[in-house]
């Protein structure tokens, strides 16, 4: 919102410099985004060079067809001679004049000039030259009762400062000059002038019922509708001071009727609309929902297709206004208008917002209605607009007002406890001070010893409903910067929950294994189920649908995290990253019968492209099922458990290169691993090979041991490494050999690794040669040769006894 300070000072003048006023607003909760300086610079007495003049005479320039020589009375002993090229200049006009030495916006100082041989001592001004509007077709003509020689700045805001404000959505009352005046009054204590809401003199013939009828068929979408009729309305430009205020506030001046409705909207926050009564069919006003297939041509010349979710204001035949947004061309006020229907209404905020979004049509009016305006506001705006139309335009107000809908009510009082106010703010506030602040904000306060009972003004009824809201009002006006700087008392020590701890461990372990974490969209296209080759009756095709999706590509909530990882892999490959490892920890969404969704949490990992070599002499690793199962085992080990692969049949994995990961004694799988099906890779644009891992964190928590994990000290002394070459039966599993070596009863064995396996001519048929690497260490000391040899002998003895192994 744009706040012209000259207009603001009509109601409250705190006597502060612009920077100080901006700071006061910021401290009270209204963000000042920018400060704009419009019009003539006020520096170095420049405003004294702009005066009011009266044109005494106008003569044709002797040497130029389009120039005229004017004699202008400026309150000086002799009139000044000014050459003017405006076609509308005439004797007897009151005009604005810039004297030599004046600096116009964006120009050098004005000098006495000779134009085609005739001296010109000044300039008669147009609205554009003063940045008061876009009209450059002629000079500004001011009111006849202004005295020649008086300062022009006393009549027009030729030098204006405008604050650009950022308002929160819960404060539609601040989208009004008077609403911001109340905020400045509360923040600074400067006196606040009353808003003149007096009714105008009624002079029209008959009653309003003789001119128009009113029917409200959708009271749920239009809680209140008011209408008045004015006759003998002359259409022309609005006064220069009004145009200047409207332009400074960011709107365009059009004509006196439209400008008055916009002026009142900017002043009060209540949008209004004026119809040409003679162009209305009936004439009648019908407030109803639009019908399917109905359309309206709005003031911007666009044909808008309507539907029954939208509210329209119609005459007896067609829509005349899209309620709360924009009027139609058919009943637009024009130069031929003589009779007006003036509307002030309250429309349903969510309906206005949905209609504006559906039509792609936002306006100053819709921006206010979207935020739920009170039903009391139309009467205030109607009184001001009617009076201005009568006083400034000379219109005649017809007796009577059509008024259908909710009447003014009162809000329920809210209790404000003094002790609670001090406790929440963290600083003492006297009851008198809190009462003063709230009364400045127009709250009604019934003061008490221990508490106040507060009634909110109708402008704040939707915003202030609880004691906490009142405390915030007191705090922001009193100044949050005045709060004492105290560190909070430490009353407890937090710790991570088991799921949080598991997520952290899995993330760290995945990073250790070369994975990079990604965050993918939870809104996905429904076609992902087809890309994953799920059967038509697969329950995972049941999805949670979004009511208002941004696009078809974000229409449903994801049932699987694999598509997001595949899209991320395709993006990486498209940017010269042919291989990599990605993981994500997140939720999927399965619909339930009660309208909600189950949200299980998973770890999902994807390895794509050829795996990097462990070192330069090592062969390239293969991205396959074995790698996926091995990585899954390493990840599950962070939870203190192990898994065993079993057969699986997921459609998005290779038919025979996939596994279901089970834990001993647990019926539910804790994860799945496998090579991604080539057709699935093609559907997502990924170059294979690729393998995926999915871990169900809920199941993993169920099987994870609950006992605290033992701390293992970091080895800071030399370790001993010994390699064993063993011959065992070919049916013996490597995992069993490693487990036996670990459990041989030798505490010095820190790590066992299988690094070679050979079957061939050099070993006996039915046997295999395996190589184990033992790492032996004691965290506190360096081992002796005897201790190392004893440990190795114990491991060999256990392997011989349990698996028939013997050294080669």
ZAMARGU-4260 file (C-alpha; in steps of 0.2 Angstrom, whole numbers, plus 5000, padded with zeros to 4 digits):
<rodrens>
0) 5000/5000/5000 | 5006/5018/4996 | 5003/5031/5010 | 5004/5049/5005 | 5010/5059/5020
5) 5001/5075/5015 | 4984/5065/5015 | 4989/5057/5031 | 4992/5073/5040 | 4974/5079/5037
10) 4969/5066/5051 | 4985/5065/5061 | 5001/5075/5061 | 5014/5068/5073 | 5027/5082/5068
15) 5040/5069/5064 | 5053/5068/5050 | 5049/5055/5037 | 5063/5043/5043 | 5057/5045/5061
20) 5039/5042/5056 | 5044/5026/5046 | 5054/5020/5061 | 5039/5022/5072 | 5028/5012/5060
25) 5041/4998/5058 | 5042/4997/5077 | 5023/4995/5079 | 5023/4981/5066 | 5020/4990/5049
30) 5035/4987/5037 | 5040/5002/5027 | 5048/4995/5011 | 5052/5011/5003 | 5050/5030/5003
35) 5045/5039/4987 | 5048/5058/4984 | 5035/5064/4971 | 5033/5081/4963 | 5043/5097/4966
40) 5058/5096/4977 | 5055/5106/4993 | 5073/5110/4996 | 5081/5127/4997 | 5064/5136/4997
45) 5059/5129/4980 | 5041/5129/4984 | 5040/5148/4986 | 5043/5149/4967 | 5026/5140/4964
50) 5011/5152/4965 | 4992/5153/4961 | 4989/5165/4947 | 4973/5172/4938 | 4974/5174/4919
55) 4969/5192/4916 | 4970/5192/4897 | 4975/5180/4882 | 4981/5186/4865 | 4987/5176/4850
60) 5006/5176/4849 | 5011/5187/4834 | 5024/5174/4827 | 5017/5157/4832 | 5000/5149/4828
65) 5000/5138/4843 | 5006/5150/4857 | 4997/5163/4866 | 5003/5178/4876 | 4995/5178/4893
70) 4994/5192/4907 | 4993/5183/4924 | 4989/5191/4940 | 5001/5184/4954 | 4996/5197/4967
75) 5010/5208/4962 | 5008/5227/4957 | 5009/5222/4938 | 5003/5206/4930 | 5017/5195/4923
80) 5018/5190/4904 | 5019/5172/4901 | 5018/5163/4884 | 5008/5147/4885 | 5005/5134/4872
85) 4990/5125/4881 | 4974/5125/4870 | 4963/5127/4885 | 4970/5143/4892 | 4957/5157/4894
90) 4955/5173/4903 | 4947/5172/4920 | 4955/5155/4924 | 4964/5152/4941 | 4980/5143/4937
95) 4996/5136/4944 | 5012/5146/4939 | 5030/5142/4941 | 5041/5158/4942 | 5059/5159/4936
100) 5070/5150/4947 | 5058/5136/4950 | 5064/5118/4948 | 5051/5106/4941 | 5053/5087/4943
105) 5067/5081/4933 | 5072/5098/4925 | 5084/5112/4927 | 5079/5129/4935 | 5066/5138/4925
110) 5073/5154/4918 | 5065/5170/4910 | 5064/5165/4891 | 5061/5173/4874 | 5049/5163/4864
115) 5048/5168/4845 | 5052/5186/4850 | 5041/5187/4865 | 5047/5187/4883 | 5039/5174/4895
120) 5042/5176/4914 | 5036/5160/4920 | 5026/5144/4916 | 5007/5140/4917 | 5007/5122/4924
125) 4999/5106/4918 | 4996/5091/4930 | 5010/5080/4922 | 5023/5094/4924 | 5020/5093/4943
130) 5018/5074/4943 | 5000/5076/4949 | 4993/5065/4935 | 4996/5060/4917 | 4985/5074/4908
135) 4996/5085/4897 | 4983/5090/4885 | 4981/5107/4894 | 4984/5117/4910 | 4976/5114/4927
140) 4962/5125/4930 | 4960/5128/4949 | 4945/5134/4960 | 4940/5152/4957 | 4940/5157/4975
145) 4959/5155/4977 | 4969/5171/4980 | 4982/5176/4966 | 4999/5176/4973 | 4996/5163/4987
150) 5008/5148/4988 | 5002/5134/4976 | 5009/5121/4989 | 4995/5127/5001 | 4982/5121/4989
155) 4990/5106/4980 | 5002/5093/4986 | 5015/5098/4973 | 5028/5090/4984 | 5023/5074/4991
160) 5032/5060/5001 | 5024/5043/5000 | 5028/5028/5011 | 5027/5011/5003 | 5020/4999/5016
165) 5020/4980/5017 | 5004/4975/5026 | 5000/4958/5034 | 4984/4949/5027 | 4975/4950/5044
170) 4975/4969/5043 | 4963/4975/5030 | 4959/4990/5041 | 4977/4996/5037 | 4973/4997/5018
175) 4965/5014/5021 | 4972/5031/5025 | 4961/5033/5040 | 4966/5016/5046 | 4985/5020/5045
180) 4981/5037/5053 | 4974/5027/5068 | 4990/5017/5068 | 5001/5033/5068 | 4990/5040/5082
185) 4992/5024/5093 | 5011/5024/5089 | 5015/5042/5092 | 5001/5049/5103 | 4998/5063/5090
190) 4979/5069/5090 | 4968/5060/5078 | 4955/5070/5069 | 4937/5062/5067 | 4932/5055/5050
195) 4918/5066/5043 | 4903/5054/5040 | 4889/5066/5039 | 4875/5063/5027 | 4873/5076/5012
200) 4858/5086/5009 | 4844/5077/5000 | 4837/5086/4985 | 4832/5073/4972 | 4814/5070/4967
205) 4804/5055/4973 | 4811/5041/4982 | 4824/5028/4977 | 4810/5015/4975 | 4805/5025/4960
210) 4821/5022/4951 | 4828/5005/4955 | 4824/4989/4964 | 4835/4977/4974 | 4835/4958/4976
215) 4849/4948/4985 | 4848/4930/4980 | 4864/4925/4988 | 4865/4932/5005 | 4878/4920/5010
220) 4890/4928/4998 | 4884/4945/5000 | 4880/4949/5019 | 4876/4967/5015 | 4872/4977/5000
225) 4868/4996/5000 | 4863/5007/4985 | 4859/5025/4982 | 4853/5035/4967 | 4860/5052/4962
230) 4853/5063/4948 | 4859/5078/4938 | 4877/5072/4939 | 4889/5082/4928 | 4904/5071/4922
235) 4920/5080/4921 | 4937/5080/4929 | 4939/5079/4948 | 4947/5093/4958 | 4966/5094/4956
240) 4969/5090/4975 | 4959/5074/4973 | 4968/5069/4958 | 4984/5072/4966 | 4980/5061/4981
245) 4973/5047/4970 | 4989/5047/4959 | 5000/5048/4974 | 4992/5033/4981 | 4995/5023/4966
250) 4979/5024/4956 | 4974/5034/4940 | 4963/5048/4940 | 4948/5046/4927 | 4933/5057/4930
255) 4925/5065/4945 | 4913/5050/4949 | 4926/5036/4947 | 4939/5047/4956 | 4927/5050/4971
260) 4923/5031/4973 | 4942/5027/4972 | 4946/5041/4984 | 4933/5035/4997 | 4940/5017/4995
265) 4958/5023/4998 | 4952/5033/5013 | 4940/5020/5022 | 4946/5004/5014 | 4928/5000/5008
270) 4927/4998/4989 | 4912/5006/4980 | 4905/5005/4962 | 4895/5018/4952 | 4883/5012/4938
275) 4876/5022/4924 | 4857/5020/4930 | 4851/5024/4912 | 4861/5010/4905 | 4854/4997/4917
280) 4840/4985/4911 | 4825/4986/4922 | 4832/4995/4931 | 4835/4982/4944 | 4849/4976/4955
285) 4850/4957/4957 | 4864/4950/4968 | 4866/4931/4963 | 4877/4917/4958 | 4882/4917/4940
290) 4875/4904/4928 | 4885/4891/4919 | 4891/4898/4902 | 4887/4916/4907 | 4900/4930/4903
295) 4903/4948/4906 | 4914/4960/4897 | 4924/4969/4910 | 4930/4987/4910 | 4947/4982/4903
300) 4938/4976/4887 | 4941/4957/4891 | 4926/4944/4890 | 4926/4934/4906 | 4918/4917/4907
305) 4909/4915/4923 | 4902/4899/4932 | 4891/4896/4947 | 4905/4898/4960 | 4906/4916/4956
310) 4895/4931/4963 | 4889/4944/4951 | 4879/4960/4952 | 4866/4960/4938 | 4853/4971/4931
315) 4837/4964/4925 | 4846/4955/4910 | 4864/4953/4912 | 4879/4954/4924 | 4884/4972/4928
320) 4898/4968/4940 | 4909/4953/4945 | 4906/4956/4963 | 4921/4963/4972 | 4932/4963/4957
325) 4928/4974/4942 | 4912/4981/4933 | 4906/4978/4916 | 4907/4989/4901 | 4888/4989/4898
330) 4884/5000/4913 | 4901/5010/4914 | 4900/5028/4919 | 4904/5039/4903 | 4903/5057/4898
335) 4884/5055/4894 | 4880/5049/4911 | 4868/5060/4921 | 4860/5047/4934 | 4870/5036/4945
340) 4867/5021/4955 | 4880/5020/4969 | 4884/5003/4977 | 4893/4999/4994 | 4893/4981/4999
345) 4901/4967/5008 | 4906/4951/4999 | 4912/4935/5005 | 4931/4935/5005 | 4936/4917/5000
350) 4923/4918/4986 | 4931/4934/4980 | 4949/4927/4980 | 4944/4911/4971 | 4935/4921/4958
355) 4950/4933/4955 | 4962/4918/4954 | 4950/4909/4942 | 4948/4924/4931 | 4966/4930/4932
360) 4959/4947/4937 | 4965/4956/4953 | 4961/4974/4957 | 4962/4986/4972 | 4944/4981/4976
365) 4947/4962/4976 | 4963/4965/4987 | 4952/4972/5000 | 4937/4961/4999 | 4948/4945/4999
370) 4953/4950/5017 | 4934/4949/5024 | 4928/4967/5026 | 4916/4971/5040 | 4897/4974/5037
375) 4898/4990/5046 | 4910/4998/5033 | 4898/5001/5018 | 4887/5014/5028 | 4903/5024/5032
380) 4909/5024/5014 | 4892/5027/5007 | 4889/5043/5017 | 4906/5050/5013 | 4905/5046/4994
385) 4887/5053/4993 | 4892/5069/5001 | 4907/5072/4990 | 4896/5068/4974 | 4884/5082/4980
390) 4897/5095/4986 | 4910/5092/4972 | 4899/5087/4957 | 4883/5096/4961 | 4873/5080/4960
395) 4856/5078/4968 | 4854/5064/4981 | 4837/5055/4979 | 4829/5051/4996 | 4831/5034/5003
400) 4844/5020/5003 | 4842/5002/4998 | 4850/4992/5012 | 4849/4973/5013 | 4858/4961/5024
405) 4867/4961/5041 | 4865/4975/5053 | 4879/4982/5064 | 4883/4971/5079 | 4895/4970/5093
410) 4910/4958/5097 | 4911/4948/5113 | 4921/4956/5126 | 4939/4949/5128 | 4947/4948/5145
415) 4964/4955/5147 | 4972/4951/5164 | 4986/4963/5170 | 4996/4949/5177 | 4995/4939/5161
420) 5000/4954/5151 | 5016/4956/5161 | 5020/4938/5161 | 5019/4936/5142 | 5028/4952/5138
425) 5041/4950/5151 | 5040/4967/5157 | 5028/4977/5169 | 5015/4987/5161 | 5003/4997/5171
430) 4984/4995/5169 | 4983/5013/5164 | 4996/5011/5150 | 4988/4996/5143 | 4971/5005/5143
435) 4978/5021/5135 | 4986/5010/5121 | 4970/5000/5117 | 4959/5016/5117 | 4971/5024/5105
440) 4968/5009/5094 | 4949/5012/5096 | 4946/4998/5107 | 4932/5000/5121 | 4940/4997/5138
445) 4930/4993/5154 | 4944/4995/5166 | 4946/4984/5181 | 4958/4982/5196 | 4964/4965/5190
450) 4959/4964/5172 | 4951/4974/5158 | 4936/4969/5148 | 4940/4974/5130 | 4928/4976/5115
455) 4936/4977/5098 | 4931/4990/5085 | 4922/4982/5070 | 4937/4985/5059 | 4947/4973/5071
460) 4933/4960/5075 | 4940/4946/5064 | 4958/4950/5070 | 4957/4952/5089 | 4948/4937/5097
465) 4959/4931/5111 | 4968/4938/5126 | 4985/4934/5117 | 4979/4946/5102 | 4976/4960/5115
470) 4993/4957/5123 | 5001/4958/5106 | 4993/4975/5102 | 4999/4982/5119 | 5017/4975/5116
475) 5019/4982/5098 | 5013/4999/5102 | 5023/5000/5118 | 5038/4994/5109 | 5045/4977/5108
480) 5062/4985/5108 | 5059/4990/5126 | 5059/4972/5131 | 5073/4967/5144 | 5087/4957/5137
485) 5087/4941/5148 | 5092/4924/5144 | 5079/4911/5147 | 5081/4899/5162 | 5086/4882/5157
490) 5073/4871/5164 | 5077/4854/5156 | 5088/4846/5143 | 5081/4839/5127 | 5086/4824/5117
495) 5082/4816/5101 | 5068/4803/5100 | 5072/4786/5093 | 5066/4790/5076 | 5076/4806/5075
500) 5091/4797/5081 | 5089/4784/5068 | 5086/4796/5054 | 5102/4805/5059 | 5113/4789/5059
505) 5106/4783/5043 | 5110/4800/5035 | 5128/4800/5041 | 5131/4782/5036 | 5124/4785/5019
510) 5136/4800/5017 | 5150/4789/5023 | 5145/4777/5009 | 5146/4790/4996 | 5128/4795/4995
515) 5122/4813/4993 | 5106/4819/5001 | 5092/4826/4990 | 5075/4833/4994 | 5062/4829/4980
520) 5044/4835/4978 | 5030/4826/4988 | 5018/4832/4974 | 5020/4821/4959 | 5011/4816/4943
525) 4999/4802/4944 | 5007/4795/4929 | 5022/4789/4940 | 5012/4773/4944 | 5012/4769/4925
530) 5031/4773/4924 | 5034/4761/4938 | 5024/4748/4928 | 5012/4745/4943 | 4998/4733/4939
535) 4980/4740/4937 | 4974/4733/4953 | 4990/4738/4963 | 4984/4746/4979 | 4999/4759/4977
540) 4988/4767/4963 | 4977/4773/4977 | 4983/4791/4980 | 4979/4807/4990 | 4974/4820/4977
545) 4976/4838/4978 | 4960/4849/4978 | 4969/4863/4968 | 4985/4856/4960 | 4997/4869/4953
550) 4999/4857/4937 | 4997/4839/4931 | 5015/4836/4936 | 5010/4840/4955 | 4993/4833/4956
555) 4994/4819/4969 | 5004/4815/4984 | 5018/4802/4982 | 5016/4784/4986 | 5034/4780/4982
560) 5050/4790/4984 | 5059/4781/4969 | 5052/4792/4955 | 5059/4807/4963 | 5076/4799/4965
565) 5075/4794/4947 | 5071/4811/4941 | 5086/4818/4951 | 5097/4805/4943 | 5091/4810/4925
570) 5094/4828/4929 | 5112/4824/4935 | 5115/4814/4920 | 5109/4828/4909 | 5122/4839/4917
575) 5138/4828/4914 | 5136/4818/4930 | 5134/4800/4923 | 5135/4791/4939 | 5132/4795/4958
580) 5123/4790/4973 | 5108/4799/4980 | 5097/4796/4995 | 5082/4804/5003 | 5073/4802/5020
585) 5055/4806/5019 | 5037/4801/5019 | 5024/4794/5007 | 5006/4796/5008 | 4993/4782/5008
590) 4974/4787/5008 | 4963/4780/5022 | 4944/4778/5023 | 4942/4793/5035 | 4948/4806/5023
595) 4966/4807/5030 | 4982/4798/5025 | 4994/4786/5033 | 5012/4794/5032 | 5025/4780/5033
600) 5043/4786/5033 | 5056/4778/5022 | 5075/4779/5018 | 5077/4778/4999 | 5094/4777/4990
605) 5098/4776/4972 | 5115/4771/4964 | 5116/4775/4945 | 5129/4773/4932 | 5146/4764/4934
610) 5152/4764/4952 | 5169/4772/4955 | 5184/4762/4958 | 5190/4759/4976 | 5208/4763/4970
615) 5217/4764/4953 | 5222/4746/4953 | 5205/4739/4958 | 5193/4734/4945 | 5177/4744/4942
620) 5163/4739/4954 | 5147/4734/4946 | 5130/4742/4950 | 5120/4727/4953 | 5109/4718/4966
625) 5124/4713/4976 | 5130/4731/4978 | 5112/4736/4983 | 5111/4722/4996 | 5128/4726/5003
630) 5124/4744/5005 | 5108/4740/5013 | 5116/4729/5025 | 5129/4743/5030 | 5115/4755/5032
635) 5104/4743/5043 | 5119/4740/5054 | 5118/4758/5060 | 5102/4752/5069 | 5112/4738/5077
640) 5103/4724/5067 | 5107/4713/5051 | 5096/4708/5037 | 5094/4692/5026 | 5089/4694/5008
645) 5074/4684/5002 | 5065/4683/4985 | 5054/4698/4980 | 5043/4703/4965 | 5041/4722/4964
650) 5037/4727/4946 | 5049/4742/4945 | 5064/4730/4949 | 5073/4718/4938 | 5062/4702/4938
655) 5075/4691/4946 | 5088/4704/4953 | 5079/4710/4968 | 5077/4705/4986 | 5066/4708/5001
660) 5076/4712/5016 | 5071/4703/5032 | 5077/4703/5050 | 5077/4687/5061 | 5060/4684/5070
665) 5052/4699/5061 | 5037/4695/5049 | 5037/4712/5040 | 5051/4716/5028 | 5062/4731/5034
670) 5067/4735/5016 | 5069/4731/4998 | 5084/4731/4986 | 5086/4728/4968 | 5092/4733/4951
675) 5079/4745/4943 | 5070/4738/4928 | 5077/4744/4911 | 5059/4750/4906 | 5057/4760/4921
680) 5074/4768/4918 | 5069/4772/4901 | 5053/4780/4907 | 5062/4792/4918 | 5076/4795/4906
685) 5090/4787/4916 | 5105/4778/4908 | 5108/4762/4917 | 5113/4753/4926 | 5104/4758/4942
690) 5101/4750/4959 | 5089/4755/4973 | 5087/4753/4991 | 5071/4756/5001 | 5071/4755/5020
695) 5055/4755/5031 | 5060/4766/5046 | 5045/4760/5056 | 5050/4742/5054 | 5068/4745/5056
700) 5064/4754/5073 | 5054/4738/5078 | 5069/4727/5076 | 5082/4738/5082 | 5089/4734/5099
705) 5083/4746/5113 | 5098/4744/5124 | 5110/4758/5124 | 5124/4756/5112 | 5141/4753/5119
710) 5154/4766/5116 | 5169/4761/5106 | 5185/4771/5108 | 5194/4777/5093 | 5211/4768/5090
715) 5225/4780/5093 | 5239/4766/5093 | 5247/4756/5079 | 5236/4741/5074 | 5242/4724/5068
720) 5235/4717/5052 | 5236/4698/5048 | 5230/4689/5032 | 5224/4671/5033 | 5223/4660/5017
725) 5211/4646/5021 | 5203/4631/5012 | 5185/4628/5016 | 5171/4618/5009 | 5163/4627/4994
730) 5146/4628/5003 | 5152/4638/5018 | 5146/4656/5017 | 5158/4670/5019 | 5147/4678/5032
735) 5148/4663/5043 | 5167/4663/5042 | 5167/4682/5047 | 5155/4679/5061 | 5165/4665/5068
740) 5182/4675/5067 | 5173/4689/5077 | 5166/4677/5090 | 5182/4667/5093 | 5183/4674/5110
745) 5198/4685/5106 | 5194/4703/5111 | 5209/4710/5102 | 5201/4706/5085 | 5193/4723/5080
750) 5189/4719/5062 | 5187/4705/5050 | 5187/4707/5031 | 5185/4694/5016 | 5196/4701/5002
755) 5198/4686/4991 | 5189/4670/4985 | 5196/4657/4973 | 5189/4641/4965 | 5199/4632/4952
760) 5213/4621/4948 | 5224/4626/4962 | 5212/4619/4975 | 5203/4603/4978 | 5187/4600/4969
765) 5172/4605/4981 | 5183/4617/4991 | 5187/4636/4989 | 5201/4646/4994 | 5197/4662/5004
770) 5207/4675/5011 | 5203/4684/5028 | 5211/4700/5034 | 5211/4702/5053 | 5214/4718/5062
775) 5220/4717/5080 | 5222/4731/5092 | 5220/4737/5110 | 5215/4755/5112 | 5227/4758/5126
780) 5243/4750/5121 | 5253/4742/5107 | 5252/4723/5106 | 5267/4712/5107 | 5271/4698/5095
785) 5265/4685/5107 | 5248/4693/5109 | 5246/4695/5090 | 5251/4677/5087 | 5239/4670/5101
790) 5225/4680/5094 | 5227/4673/5076 | 5229/4655/5082 | 5213/4657/5092 | 5204/4663/5076
795) 5211/4648/5066 | 5206/4636/5079 | 5188/4642/5079 | 5187/4642/5060 | 5194/4624/5059
800) 5183/4617/5073 | 5167/4625/5066 | 5169/4625/5047 | 5183/4612/5044 | 5195/4626/5038
805) 5213/4623/5036 | 5228/4635/5032 | 5235/4634/5014
</rodrens>
